[in-house]
Amino acid sequence: MEDISVTSSVLSSIHYDDKTYKMRIVFNSGREYFFENVPYDVWLAFKNSGSKGSFFSKYIKGKYKATLS
């Protein structure tokens, strides 16, 4: 699993497992969500984006099944 700490007003860290296509996002509030079936190319775009919060809102939130950890 790839783990990255991020500088964001919304997100604390992002994590991706390329074997299961699961992404975990930890918010600054401490809440952790798992997102299922996230394609690797979406992960790459996310981790390389200039604004993680904006990318999350536009391309991830509501697009993939999410569960609260």
N, C-alpha and C positions, 0 to 999 in steps of 0.2 A: 504494500500500500504506500502510495506517495503522500507525504504530509508536508503542507506548506503553511507557515504562519504568514498572515497578510496584514497590511496596514489599511484599515477600512473603518469607516464610522459605523458600519453595521456588522461586519464579519470579523472573526478572530482568526480562524484557520479553516483550510480546505484540505480534503483528503480524497484520494481516489484509488480504487482497487481495479486494475485492468483485467483481472481474472473473472470478477463477478459483475463488473460495470456498475458498481455501487459507489456513490459519492457521499461523503459525510461533510456537512458544513456545521461549524461551530460559530454561533453568533456571539457578539460581545455581551449579550445578556446571560450567556452560559448555556443556552438551549442548544441541543445538538439534533440535527435532522439527517436522516439517511434518504437518499434519492436513488431509485432503482432504474436500471437499464439506461444509464446515461452513456451515450456513445463516446468513445475515446476522443474523437475530434471536437466534441463539445467541451470535454475536460481540458484539452489543449488550449482552446480558445479562451476558456474561463481563466485558467491559470496565467495566461499571457495577456489578459485584458488590462487596460489601464485603470478601470474602475470595477472592482469586484462586485460592489453593491449594485451598480447599474446593470452589469452583465447578468447577475443573478435575477434581478427583477424582470429583465427583458427575455432571457433565454432559458431560465431554469424553473423559476417559480410558476407553479400551475401546469407545467409541461411534463413533469415526471412524478410518479407516485412517491409521496413523501411520508415518512413515519418519524415521529418524535422519539428520540432515544430515551 
